[in-house]
Amino acid sequence: MLYFFAAWCPICHQTNQTLTSWYTHGDGLLTIYRINYDTEKSLEQKYGVTYQHTFVKVDGKGNLITILTGPSDEELRDLLKA
């Protein structure tokens, strides 16, 4: 899972705290790679990301599975379990 995160984004910081609490408990969720929204333009272009606080689920070869922008905690948790 790729998480397009911006350091200036308050929603991103809030989501990061939520993710930290989930992963602290070892719930068997997918691995997340935090991607800098402001610098990783090639990845944004590859996956069609146009907004920070976007999650991109990819397969083992980097092929796009799904994109979720601005998810609720419930939507994000469901995506991370799949």
MODELLER restraints for C-alpha pairs under 7 A, 6 or more apart:
rsr = mdl.restraints
at = mdl.atoms
rsr.add(forms.Gaussian(group=physical.xy_distance, feature=features.Distance(at['CA:1:A'], at['CA:30:A']), mean=6.75, stdev=0.5))
rsr.add(forms.Gaussian(group=physical.xy_distance, feature=features.Distance(at['CA:1:A'], at['CA:31:A']), mean=6.10, stdev=0.5))
rsr.add(forms.Gaussian(group=physical.xy_distance, feature=features.Distance(at['CA:1:A'], at['CA:32:A']), mean=4.68, stdev=0.5))
rsr.add(forms.Gaussian(group=physical.xy_distance, feature=features.Distance(at['CA:1:A'], at['CA:33:A']), mean=6.15, stdev=0.5))
rsr.add(forms.Gaussian(group=physical.xy_distance, feature=features.Distance(at['CA:1:A'], at['CA:55:A']), mean=6.71, stdev=0.5))
rsr.add(forms.Gaussian(group=physical.xy_distance, feature=features.Distance(at['CA:1:A'], at['CA:56:A']), mean=5.68, stdev=0.5))
rsr.add(forms.Gaussian(group=physical.xy_distance, feature=features.Distance(at['CA:1:A'], at['CA:57:A']), mean=4.55, stdev=0.5))
rsr.add(forms.Gaussian(group=physical.xy_distance, feature=features.Distance(at['CA:1:A'], at['CA:58:A']), mean=6.11, stdev=0.5))
rsr.add(forms.Gaussian(group=physical.xy_distance, feature=features.Distance(at['CA:2:A'], at['CA:32:A']), mean=5.68, stdev=0.5))
rsr.add(forms.Gaussian(group=physical.xy_distance, feature=features.Distance(at['CA:2:A'], at['CA:33:A']), mean=4.91, stdev=0.5))
rsr.add(forms.Gaussian(group=physical.xy_distance, feature=features.Distance(at['CA:2:A'], at['CA:34:A']), mean=5.99, stdev=0.5))
rsr.add(forms.Gaussian(group=physical.xy_distance, feature=features.Distance(at['CA:2:A'], at['CA:35:A']), mean=6.47, stdev=0.5))
rsr.add(forms.Gaussian(group=physical.xy_distance, feature=features.Distance(at['CA:2:A'], at['CA:55:A']), mean=5.57, stdev=0.5))
rsr.add(forms.Gaussian(group=physical.xy_distance, feature=features.Distance(at['CA:2:A'], at['CA:56:A']), mean=4.98, stdev=0.5))
rsr.add(forms.Gaussian(group=physical.xy_distance, feature=features.Distance(at['CA:2:A'], at['CA:57:A']), mean=6.34, stdev=0.5))
rsr.add(forms.Gaussian(group=physical.xy_distance, feature=features.Distance(at['CA:3:A'], at['CA:32:A']), mean=6.57, stdev=0.5))
rsr.add(forms.Gaussian(group=physical.xy_distance, feature=features.Distance(at['CA:3:A'], at['CA:33:A']), mean=6.00, stdev=0.5))
rsr.add(forms.Gaussian(group=physical.xy_distance, feature=features.Distance(at['CA:3:A'], at['CA:34:A']), mean=4.73, stdev=0.5))
rsr.add(forms.Gaussian(group=physical.xy_distance, feature=features.Distance(at['CA:3:A'], at['CA:35:A']), mean=5.62, stdev=0.5))
rsr.add(forms.Gaussian(group=physical.xy_distance, feature=features.Distance(at['CA:3:A'], at['CA:53:A']), mean=6.87, stdev=0.5))
rsr.add(forms.Gaussian(group=physical.xy_distance, feature=features.Distance(at['CA:3:A'], at['CA:54:A']), mean=5.87, stdev=0.5))
rsr.add(forms.Gaussian(group=physical.xy_distance, feature=features.Distance(at['CA:3:A'], at['CA:55:A']), mean=4.60, stdev=0.5))
rsr.add(forms.Gaussian(group=physical.xy_distance, feature=features.Distance(at['CA:3:A'], at['CA:56:A']), mean=6.50, stdev=0.5))
rsr.add(forms.Gaussian(group=physical.xy_distance, feature=features.Distance(at['CA:4:A'], at['CA:34:A']), mean=6.12, stdev=0.5))
rsr.add(forms.Gaussian(group=physical.xy_distance, feature=features.Distance(at['CA:4:A'], at['CA:35:A']), mean=4.71, stdev=0.5))
rsr.add(forms.Gaussian(group=physical.xy_distance, feature=features.Distance(at['CA:4:A'], at['CA:36:A']), mean=5.91, stdev=0.5))
rsr.add(forms.Gaussian(group=physical.xy_distance, feature=features.Distance(at['CA:4:A'], at['CA:37:A']), mean=5.12, stdev=0.5))
rsr.add(forms.Gaussian(group=physical.xy_distance, feature=features.Distance(at['CA:4:A'], at['CA:52:A']), mean=5.43, stdev=0.5))
rsr.add(forms.Gaussian(group=physical.xy_distance, feature=features.Distance(at['CA:4:A'], at['CA:53:A']), mean=5.57, stdev=0.5))
rsr.add(forms.Gaussian(group=physical.xy_distance, feature=features.Distance(at['CA:4:A'], at['CA:54:A']), mean=5.22, stdev=0.5))
rsr.add(forms.Gaussian(group=physical.xy_distance, feature=features.Distance(at['CA:4:A'], at['CA:55:A']), mean=6.33, stdev=0.5))
rsr.add(forms.Gaussian(group=physical.xy_distance, feature=features.Distance(at['CA:5:A'], at['CA:12:A']), mean=5.89, stdev=0.5))
rsr.add(forms.Gaussian(group=physical.xy_distance, feature=features.Distance(at['CA:5:A'], at['CA:34:A']), mean=6.31, stdev=0.5))
rsr.add(forms.Gaussian(group=physical.xy_distance, feature=features.Distance(at['CA:5:A'], at['CA:35:A']), mean=5.85, stdev=0.5))
rsr.add(forms.Gaussian(group=physical.xy_distance, feature=features.Distance(at['CA:5:A'], at['CA:36:A']), mean=5.40, stdev=0.5))
rsr.add(forms.Gaussian(group=physical.xy_distance, feature=features.Distance(at['CA:5:A'], at['CA:37:A']), mean=5.36, stdev=0.5))
rsr.add(forms.Gaussian(group=physical.xy_distance, feature=features.Distance(at['CA:5:A'], at['CA:52:A']), mean=5.58, stdev=0.5))
rsr.add(forms.Gaussian(group=physical.xy_distance, feature=features.Distance(at['CA:5:A'], at['CA:53:A']), mean=5.52, stdev=0.5))
rsr.add(forms.Gaussian(group=physical.xy_distance, feature=features.Distance(at['CA:6:A'], at['CA:12:A']), mean=6.59, stdev=0.5))
rsr.add(forms.Gaussian(group=physical.xy_distance, feature=features.Distance(at['CA:6:A'], at['CA:36:A']), mean=5.98, stdev=0.5))
rsr.add(forms.Gaussian(group=physical.xy_distance, feature=features.Distance(at['CA:6:A'], at['CA:37:A']), mean=5.28, stdev=0.5))
rsr.add(forms.Gaussian(group=physical.xy_distance, feature=features.Distance(at['CA:6:A'], at['CA:38:A']), mean=6.50, stdev=0.5))
rsr.add(forms.Gaussian(group=physical.xy_distance, feature=features.Distance(at['CA:6:A'], at['CA:52:A']), mean=6.05, stdev=0.5))
rsr.add(forms.Gaussian(group=physical.xy_distance, feature=features.Distance(at['CA:12:A'], at['CA:53:A']), mean=5.63, stdev=0.5))
rsr.add(forms.Gaussian(group=physical.xy_distance, feature=features.Distance(at['CA:29:A'], at['CA:80:A']), mean=5.37, stdev=0.5))
rsr.add(forms.Gaussian(group=physical.xy_distance, feature=features.Distance(at['CA:29:A'], at['CA:81:A']), mean=5.30, stdev=0.5))
rsr.add(forms.Gaussian(group=physical.xy_distance, feature=features.Distance(at['CA:30:A'], at['CA:80:A']), mean=5.25, stdev=0.5))
rsr.add(forms.Gaussian(group=physical.xy_distance, feature=features.Distance(at['CA:30:A'], at['CA:81:A']), mean=6.49, stdev=0.5))
rsr.add(forms.Gaussian(group=physical.xy_distance, feature=features.Distance(at['CA:37:A'], at['CA:52:A']), mean=5.91, stdev=0.5))
rsr.add(forms.Gaussian(group=physical.xy_distance, feature=features.Distance(at['CA:44:A'], at['CA:50:A']), mean=6.96, stdev=0.5))
rsr.add(forms.Gaussian(group=physical.xy_distance, feature=features.Distance(at['CA:47:A'], at['CA:64:A']), mean=6.91, stdev=0.5))
rsr.add(forms.Gaussian(group=physical.xy_distance, feature=features.Distance(at['CA:53:A'], at['CA:69:A']), mean=6.15, stdev=0.5))
rsr.add(forms.Gaussian(group=physical.xy_distance, feature=features.Distance(at['CA:53:A'], at['CA:70:A']), mean=5.59, stdev=0.5))
rsr.add(forms.Gaussian(group=physical.xy_distance, feature=features.Distance(at['CA:54:A'], at['CA:68:A']), mean=5.76, stdev=0.5))
rsr.add(forms.Gaussian(group=physical.xy_distance, feature=features.Distance(at['CA:54:A'], at['CA:69:A']), mean=4.22, stdev=0.5))
rsr.add(forms.Gaussian(group=physical.xy_distance, feature=features.Distance(at['CA:54:A'], at['CA:70:A']), mean=6.06, stdev=0.5))
rsr.add(forms.Gaussian(group=physical.xy_distance, feature=features.Distance(at['CA:55:A'], at['CA:67:A']), mean=5.76, stdev=0.5))
rsr.add(forms.Gaussian(group=physical.xy_distance, feature=features.Distance(at['CA:55:A'], at['CA:68:A']), mean=5.14, stdev=0.5))
rsr.add(forms.Gaussian(group=physical.xy_distance, feature=features.Distance(at['CA:55:A'], at['CA:69:A']), mean=6.20, stdev=0.5))
rsr.add(forms.Gaussian(group=physical.xy_distance, feature=features.Distance(at['CA:56:A'], at['CA:66:A']), mean=5.94, stdev=0.5))
rsr.add(forms.Gaussian(group=physical.xy_distance, feature=features.Distance(at['CA:56:A'], at['CA:67:A']), mean=4.55, stdev=0.5))
rsr.add(forms.Gaussian(group=physical.xy_distance, feature=features.Distance(at['CA:56:A'], at['CA:68:A']), mean=6.47, stdev=0.5))
rsr.add(forms.Gaussian(group=physical.xy_distance, feature=features.Distance(at['CA:57:A'], at['CA:64:A']), mean=6.27, stdev=0.5))
rsr.add(forms.Gaussian(group=physical.xy_distance, feature=features.Distance(at['CA:57:A'], at['CA:65:A']), mean=5.36, stdev=0.5))
rsr.add(forms.Gaussian(group=physical.xy_distance, feature=features.Distance(at['CA:57:A'], at['CA:66:A']), mean=5.23, stdev=0.5))
rsr.add(forms.Gaussian(group=physical.xy_distance, feature=features.Distance(at['CA:57:A'], at['CA:67:A']), mean=6.30, stdev=0.5))
rsr.add(forms.Gaussian(group=physical.xy_distance, feature=features.Distance(at['CA:58:A'], at['CA:64:A']), mean=4.60, stdev=0.5))
rsr.add(forms.Gaussian(group=physical.xy_distance, feature=features.Distance(at['CA:58:A'], at['CA:65:A']), mean=5.10, stdev=0.5))
rsr.add(forms.Gaussian(group=physical.xy_distance, feature=features.Distance(at['CA:59:A'], at['CA:65:A']), mean=6.63, stdev=0.5))
